[in-house]
Amino acid sequence: MAILILGATSEIAMENARLFLARRENLILTARDPKHLAEFADFEAVCTISCSAETELRDFSSASAFWTQCTELAQNAWGEEIRGIYAAQGFLHSGDRARWGEELEATFFVNLTSVAFFLEAAAQWFEAHPGSAKKAWIAVLSSVAGERGRYSNYPYGAAKAGLTAYLSGLRARLFPLGVSVLTVKPGLVKTRMIAKRPQGR
């Protein structure tokens, strides 16, 4: 089974990649800058590929083409189909509220819209290949920030709330095919994303 990780330079995603490798899984790691995945470069079980929300996932057509590219990569590298998707892509707006207006598009596009484009492409593929869908899985990092609007990060929370709702519907859609859809909602995790950000209410 091949596993695709979207947003693989996320520290949470990289730790999961190490765990998957320990289980001898084959991995496709996607990232805006694959050079940041250098620690995985010597593994035969790993392929890296460039992916930015603004380019490869800018609309549904582009996301569909990128999904096809990834499925072909898995077939060519290992003769396998992608049966696992781990989506860790995300963007947290700055702590400067004066910039939130100009950052709204990125906040919603990176955290919600582009991920939905990609997962819709994957869902259509699973529906067209029901035999491959059985026991496949999709795990996506959402956030507890989507549970309620907080003074310090409500744009981010709103995007994650939308992602959680989207995944709930996707779960119902793919369940009859045997595809598991897992929504992961971490609390505050000490990573690069929040390292320089003051914590408010």
Secondary structure, DSSP 8 states (H G I E B T S, - for coil): -EEEEETTTSHHHHHHHHHHHHTT-EEEEEES-GGGGGGGTT-TTEEEEE--TTTTTSSHHHHHHHHHHHHHHHHHHHS--EEEEEE-------S-GGGHHHHHHHHHIIIIIHHHHHHHHHHHHHHH-HHHHTT-EEEEE--GGGGS--TTTHHHHHHHHHHHHHHHHHHHHHGGGT-EEEEE------SHHHHTS----
